[in-house]
Amino acid sequence: MTHSSHQPVLLQEVIAGLNLQAGETLIDATINRGGHAKALCLFLGNGGTLLGVDADRRALDEARKNLVNCPNVVKLVRSNFRHLAEIAKAEMIKYADAILFDLGLSSEQLGEGARGFSFQHDGPLRMTLDQDAGPEATTAYDVVNNWSETHLVDIIQGFGEESFARRIAEHIVATRQFNPIETTSQLVEVIRQALPGWYKDKIGRPAAGRGKQHFATKTFQAIRMAVNDELGALREGLGAAWELLKPEGRLAVISFHSLEAREVKKFFHKQVKAGVGKWQPKKAIKPTREEVLSNPRSRSAQLRIITKIN
């Protein structure tokens, strides 16, 4: 997922879709290092307000630096967007004119080996979005070493959409009986041993317009989603965002894989069917060929925008 050298994905499309006006209130529910917000805040003017939310402490520190020249009131809060209602209340924000969710991880997050998100950088199995999560927090180590084989199959198949979920789960359970699986490189090796050679070759071969996909991608995605309850958080975050939107307010969501995209589409469709929302447009907006070439991480991005009618 997402940004190369923290290039904000689909930036021009987000700017056009949110159509911010001076004096409005924008909530960036996944502000990360402030890539989108840095450009968007200029449209709010001196009378506007920007509320940025992120669970990542280091990302917020970088966002604070990147947003230093924003002319509007900037409030940054370290939290998960599932708590958006409570955050807005604490910051005395009753309503928002526009809300943005960018559901991808940044290159910086993926590149920090100690976070355990990436199969390309060896590190401890953590995968928590909050890097300061305490010992009580669920980590990838807990999932890999303590969850049942059935549960592992369910998440690798359900969240990762991995065809060989059962074989991977079996190998994980067989391996951990002798020694715990403690690092990302150890987990990659277990996955490698579980998969047939033809399959690793098939998914490692570039498809039209795409780069190669590592054979561990789907399993790592699934475990990360389970650790952070990402779909549950998304449902709660979207619901809270909708309640905060003013009539004619705009909600934009950038998703990066099919499960997120389906969740967003289902939520938007529900609002449209109830007569309280309007597609803008109905079809998902995807990056141009030029953007994909300059930022390969953007290739799977989909932007959906909805306007609240009343």
VOGU-3710 file (C-alpha; in Angstrom, 3 decimals, decimal comma):
1> mthsshqpvl> 0,000/0,000/0,000  0,493/3,571/-0,707  2,872/6,461/-0,962  6,370/6,467/-2,402  8,492/9,153/-0,706  5,160/10,127/0,778  3,549/11,235/-2,458  -0,135/11,822/-1,679  -2,151/9,496/-3,884  -4,846/10,918/-6,194
11> lqeviaglnl> -4,178/14,402/-4,830  -5,706/16,423/-7,669  -8,773/14,196/-7,716  -9,189/14,625/-3,947  -8,851/18,411/-4,247  -11,483/18,522/-6,999  -13,850/16,144/-5,237  -13,773/17,785/-1,825  -14,116/21,245/-3,402  -13,072/23,055/-0,208
21> qagetlidat> -14,060/26,667/0,369  -12,548/29,329/2,627  -13,760/29,076/6,191  -14,803/25,419/6,019  -13,827/22,595/8,383  -11,880/19,598/7,051  -11,189/16,395/8,965  -8,302/14,314/7,659  -8,982/11,076/9,530  -5,711/9,463/8,392
31> inrgghakal> -3,412/12,461/8,189  -0,172/10,461/8,373  2,624/12,893/7,490  0,238/15,480/6,065  0,664/14,876/2,340  -2,950/15,540/1,368  -3,584/17,993/4,198  -0,687/20,250/3,226  -2,324/20,947/-0,131  -5,921/20,930/1,101
41> clflgnggtl> -5,407/23,359/3,995  -4,587/26,185/1,578  -8,176/26,110/0,299  -9,584/26,651/3,793  -8,086/30,107/4,251  -7,576/31,962/7,521  -11,068/31,188/8,802  -10,909/27,460/8,191  -10,168/24,540/10,493  -8,217/21,354/9,850
51> lgvdadrral> -8,480/18,425/12,251  -5,927/15,707/11,593  -6,078/12,260/13,203  -3,541/9,441/13,180  -2,500/6,613/15,496  1,162/6,933/14,489  3,102/9,300/16,779  6,033/9,784/14,408  3,717/10,472/11,498  1,937/13,176/13,505
61> dearknlvnc> 5,272/14,780/14,394  6,090/14,979/10,689  2,614/16,274/9,872  3,055/19,071/12,404  6,212/20,179/10,569  4,615/19,869/7,125  1,567/21,904/8,126  3,420/24,772/9,793  2,528/27,163/6,927  -1,185/26,327/6,833
71> pnvvklvrsn> -3,130/29,588/7,247  -6,005/27,946/9,134  -6,459/26,465/12,614  -4,723/23,075/12,715  -5,561/20,505/15,398  -3,678/17,209/15,445  -4,838/14,280/17,553  -3,152/10,940/18,091  -5,863/8,305/17,986  -7,583/5,729/15,788
81> frhlaeiaka> -10,237/7,132/13,466  -12,765/4,688/14,919  -12,955/7,227/17,783  -13,762/10,125/15,450  -16,956/11,127/17,261  -15,180/11,444/20,623  -12,197/13,225/19,059  -14,364/15,839/17,340  -16,324/16,435/20,547  -13,121/16,903/22,558
91> emikyadail> -11,840/19,369/19,947  -15,174/21,231/19,994  -15,930/20,426/16,360  -19,665/19,858/15,916  -19,749/19,465/12,158  -17,379/19,095/9,201  -17,732/20,257/5,606  -15,388/17,572/4,277  -13,772/14,401/5,611  -10,950/12,390/4,034
101> fdlglsseql> -9,783/8,827/4,722  -6,596/7,553/3,036  -6,460/3,920/4,106  -2,946/3,114/2,902  0,272/2,728/4,848  3,074/5,104/3,938  6,422/3,975/2,566  8,009/5,195/5,791  5,808/2,917/7,896  6,459/-0,050/5,630
111> gegargfsfq> 10,184/0,665/5,627  10,631/0,655/9,407  11,826/-2,886/10,099  11,049/-2,570/13,802  7,352/-2,103/13,023  7,130/-5,561/11,420  4,803/-4,540/8,579  7,026/-5,521/5,693  8,315/-8,837/4,396  11,168/-6,883/2,762
121> hdgplrmtld> 12,691/-5,660/6,040  13,511/-8,066/8,847  12,100/-7,121/12,224  10,000/-8,337/15,128  6,455/-9,473/14,425  4,443/-6,462/15,646  2,378/-4,752/12,893  0,604/-2,394/15,305  -0,363/0,959/13,761  0,397/2,525/17,143
131> qdagpeatta> 4,138/1,908/17,469  3,997/2,641/21,219  1,298/0,052/21,910  1,837/-1,548/25,308  2,313/-5,223/26,200  -1,460/-5,714/26,431  -1,914/-4,907/22,731  -2,389/-7,711/20,216  0,620/-8,045/17,898  1,456/-10,148/14,866
141> ydvvnnwset> 3,538/-12,351/17,186  0,384/-13,183/19,162  -1,589/-13,954/16,013  1,104/-16,149/14,456  2,108/-18,025/17,597  -1,093/-18,234/19,641  -4,125/-18,213/17,370  -5,633/-21,560/16,365  -5,078/-23,068/12,950  -8,756/-22,557/12,112
151> hlvdiiqgfg> -8,577/-18,887/13,072  -5,419/-18,423/10,995  -7,103/-20,000/7,965  -10,087/-17,693/8,427  -8,060/-14,482/8,491  -5,529/-15,410/5,780  -8,369/-16,496/3,510  -10,820/-13,764/4,515  -8,542/-10,724/4,876  -5,757/-11,796/2,527
161> eesfarriae> -7,873/-13,604/-0,069  -5,034/-16,122/-0,217  -5,786/-19,335/-2,143  -3,340/-21,384/-0,068  -4,493/-20,097/3,323  -4,918/-23,599/4,756  -1,438/-24,746/3,740  0,127/-21,582/5,141  -1,767/-21,932/8,428  -0,732/-25,595/8,693
171> hivatrqfnp> 2,933/-24,691/8,187  2,744/-21,885/10,751  1,267/-24,220/13,379  3,737/-27,021/12,584  6,720/-24,645/12,799  5,737/-22,942/16,059  5,454/-26,308/17,844  9,251/-26,418/17,935  10,151/-22,728/18,268  8,113/-19,524/18,191
181> iettsqlvev> 8,098/-17,532/14,951  9,562/-14,220/16,105  10,577/-12,192/13,049  9,212/-11,166/9,688  11,939/-13,068/7,843  11,087/-16,263/9,733  7,429/-15,860/8,805  8,331/-15,252/5,142  10,333/-18,493/5,140  7,403/-20,444/6,611
191> irqalpgwyk> 5,096/-19,016/3,926  7,664/-19,834/1,221  7,847/-23,453/2,343  4,049/-23,734/2,380  3,517/-22,586/-1,201  4,047/-24,664/-4,345  6,758/-23,429/-6,689  4,398/-22,810/-9,627  2,218/-20,555/-7,495  5,140/-18,455/-6,244
201> dkigrpaagr> 6,267/-18,053/-9,850  2,764/-17,148/-11,028  2,078/-14,386/-8,495  5,641/-13,134/-8,812  5,177/-12,498/-12,527  4,118/-8,943/-13,446  0,573/-8,552/-14,766  -0,312/-5,891/-17,333  0,381/-2,490/-15,815  1,495/-3,982/-12,499
211> gkqhfatktf> 4,712/-4,839/-10,769  5,523/-8,151/-9,160  3,643/-9,195/-6,040  5,655/-10,949/-3,350  4,269/-14,345/-2,360  3,958/-13,217/1,283  1,959/-10,061/0,483  -1,508/-11,466/1,104  -0,614/-13,220/4,339  1,131/-10,161/5,780
221> qairmavnde> -1,846/-8,000/4,799  -4,241/-10,412/6,486  -2,292/-10,545/9,739  -1,914/-6,756/9,861  -5,641/-6,303/9,301  -6,414/-8,758/12,098  -3,958/-7,146/14,520  -5,470/-3,697/14,023  -9,115/-4,742/13,442  -8,956/-2,575/10,324
231> lgalreglga> -12,347/-3,405/8,849  -14,075/-2,943/12,209  -12,338/0,401/12,668  -13,314/1,421/9,118  -16,997/0,670/9,723  -17,002/2,678/12,941  -14,991/5,512/11,401  -17,275/5,851/8,384  -20,349/5,871/10,599  -18,896/8,570/12,843
241> awellkpegr> -17,755/10,614/9,831  -21,233/10,540/8,306  -22,783/11,839/11,531  -20,271/14,698/11,614  -20,877/15,805/8,015  -23,024/18,871/7,383  -25,691/18,734/4,662  -23,819/19,089/1,333  -20,699/17,860/3,135  -18,316/15,605/1,184
251> lavisfhsle> -16,783/12,323/2,324  -13,819/10,955/0,344  -12,170/7,586/0,916  -9,059/6,188/-0,769  -8,876/2,400/-0,465  -6,154/0,037/-1,631  -7,537/-3,482/-1,620  -10,807/-5,179/-2,410  -12,032/-5,708/1,162  -11,692/-2,020/2,019
261> arevkkffhk> -13,193/-1,019/-1,314  -16,215/-3,268/-0,768  -16,744/-1,914/2,739  -16,655/1,689/1,500  -18,888/0,968/-1,487  -21,412/-0,823/0,741  -21,511/2,101/3,191  -21,925/4,673/0,413  -24,609/2,608/-1,301  -26,550/2,421/1,978
271> qvkagvgkwq> -26,616/6,227/2,254  -27,640/6,659/-1,375  -30,393/4,051/-1,076  -31,700/5,800/2,059  -31,907/9,053/0,091  -29,392/10,885/2,281  -26,336/10,597/0,037  -25,357/11,272/-3,569  -22,521/9,563/-5,491  -19,831/11,949/-6,734
281> pkkaikptre> -19,311/10,165/-9,132  -20,759/6,657/-8,783  -17,724/4,955/-10,340  -14,501/4,739/-8,339  -11,787/7,181/-9,418  -8,449/5,528/-10,177  -4,984/7,009/-10,692  -3,855/7,983/-14,160  -1,174/6,025/-15,969  1,190/8,955/-15,352
291> evlsnprsrs> 0,617/8,782/-11,588  1,129/5,024/-11,492  4,414/5,379/-13,384  5,652/8,092/-11,000  4,295/6,386/-7,873  3,860/2,604/-8,353  2,255/2,228/-4,918  -0,749/4,149/-6,220  -1,668/1,465/-8,766  -4,301/-0,233/-6,576
301> aqlriitkin> -5,806/2,994/-5,194  -9,502/3,724/-5,598  -11,134/7,012/-4,589  -14,836/7,144/-3,791  -16,646/10,387/-2,910  -20,151/10,906/-1,601  -22,089/14,087/-0,796  -24,484/14,201/2,130  -27,897/15,455/0,994  -29,467/16,095/4,403
//
